[in-house]
Amino acid sequence: MSMDSIRAAQVYAQVAKAASEAPRTDQAMELAKPDFGQMVTNAVEGAQSTLKAGEAAATSVAAGEASLIDVVTAVSAAEVTLETAIAVRNRVIEAYQDILRMPI
């Protein structure tokens, strides 16, 4: 091993030791946890904004204010978003039905 590799390994070991010895507070642990409800909310809001953008683009092309390429792109994105939302909904319904069929 070269001297640079040895020095890098020593520095890495020191940093790893310091990180493991640092106390983690409850607040830091809570921030590290993913929040499923927030993830769902963000996904729904993102889908809603994409669908609204597609609708706005279609309206603007009807008024002659937008290019056709921009409208096709926005409408395609809205269509993919809607199909994804429907697929997720269907999987959630299937999972719920599977849970209902489980023996008690």
N, C-alpha and C positions, 0 to 999 in steps of 0.2 A: 504494500500500500504506500502511496505517496504521502508526503506530509500534509498536503491539502485535504486528502481524503480522511486522514486521521483527525485533523483539526475540525473538519465538517462533521464527522461522527461525534466528536466531543461536544461541539456546540449543539447538535441535535439532541444529544442525551441531556444536556443542561436544560434546554428549553422544554423537553418532555417532562423532566423531573419537576420543573417549576410549574408547568401546567397541571400536573397531577396533584401537586401540593396546594394549589390555589383553592381556597374554599369557594364552593358554589352556593350561592344564595337561593332561596326558594323562588325569588323573582326571576333570577337567571334561568332556573330550571323550567319555570312556566313559560318563559319566552322561547325556550328551545323546543317546546312541544308544539306539534302542528295542531291547528284548530280546525276540525272537520267542518264545523258550521260556517266558519269564515271562508273556507275553501269553496264550499257550495255556494255561498252568497256571492263570492267573487266570480265564479263560473256563470251564475245566472245573470249577474250584472253585465258581464262581458258579452254573453249571448244576446242580451237585450239591446246593448249598444250596437252590436253588429247588425242585428235585424233592423234597427231604426236607421242605421246608415244606408242599408240597402233600399229601404223605403224612401228615404230622403233623396237618394240618387235617382231612383225611378221617377220621383216627382219632379226633380230638377231637369231631367232630360225631356220630360213631357212639356216643360215650360221653355225648353230650348236653351237652358243655362249650363248644361254639362256635356262633356264628350261621351260618346257611346261606349268607348273603351272603359272609362271610369265607372260607368253604370254597370256594364257587364261584370267587371271585377267585383264591385260592391254587391251586386245581386248574387253572384256565384258564392262569395264569402258568406252571405246571409243564408243561402241554401244549404251550404255545408254545415253551418252552425245549427240550423234547424234540424237537419238530419241527425246530427250528433246528439242534440238534446232529446230527440225522439228515441234514439237507440238507447241512451242512458235511462230514460224513463221506462222503456220496455224491460230493460234488465232489472231495474229496481222493482217493478211489478212482479217479474218472474221470481226474484229472490223472496219477496214478501209472500207470494203464493207457496213457494217451497217451505218457508218457515211455518205457514199455516198447516201444511200437510204433515209436518213432523209429529211423530207420536209423543204423547205426553208422558 
